[in-house]
Amino acid sequence: MADSTDIDELREAARHRGLKLVKSRKRTPGSDDYGRFGLTDAQGKALFGFGKDGLTATADDIAAYLRGQAATAWGASIRRRSIRRTG
């Protein structure tokens, strides 16, 4: 696989955020969504990487999405903390 991100690390990062990593079941390179991924919430609702014809995200796309989600949560946490100190 050309993507630099380890799949087990992605699965763990998704689980840590209450999400589930979905990996394509296709095993033939070049077929449909081979090597593609998606993320669902705890109830199985598609959140990211799902298209009309199957999974659309690469491992790097998933990693970037999870990093963005972590940065957003971290920033919100910092803002809440600074509001409490000043208020």
N, C-alpha and C positions, 0 to 999 in steps of 0.2 A: 504494500500500500504506500502511495506516495506521500500521504499526509504525515506530518511529523509528530502528531499528538498520539499518545498511547491510549488505546480504547478503554482499558481498565481504569485509567486515571479520569477519563471523561465520565465513565459510568459512576465512579465514586463522587466526582464533583457534582454531577446531576443529582445523585441520591442525597448528598449533603444539603442541597437546596430544595428538597422535597419533590424532585422531578425524576422522570425515568427516561433513560436513553433507549431509543428504539433503533435497532440496526437492521438493514435490509437482509432479507433471507436469500436473496439471489446469490448464487455461487459462480455464475458464468460471467467473466469480465465482458463489459460492453452491453450487457442486457439490462434494460430498464433502469432500475435504481440500484444496481450493483455498487457496493461500497459507499452507499449513502446512509444518512442518519436523520433522526428527528427527535424531538423532546416532547414528552407529554407531562401533564400534571399528575397528581396522585390518583385522580379519578379516571385517568386515561384520555383526557381531552387534549387534542393536538395543540401545541403551543408554537412550535418552531420546526421548520424543516419538512413540512408536509405540503405536497402539491396535489394537483388534480390526478396526476399519473403515478403517484407514489412519493417516496422520500426524496428530498432535494438537497439537504445540507451535507457538506463534507465534514470530516472530523475537525478541520481547522475552523469551519463556520460555527460548529457547536462550541468549541473552545472559546472563540471570540464572544459568542452570545453569553456563555456562562461567566466569562470575565467581566463583561459589561454589566451583567446582573449583580455581580459581587461588588463592583465599583459603585453602582447606584445605591445598593444597600449600605455600603460603607459611608458614602457621602451623606445619606439621610441620617445615619447614626451620628455622625459628627455634627450635623446641623441641629439635631435634637439636643445633643449634649451641650452645645454652646448656647442654645436658647435657654436651657435650664439654669445655666450658670449666670446668665445676664438677667434673667427674669426673676 
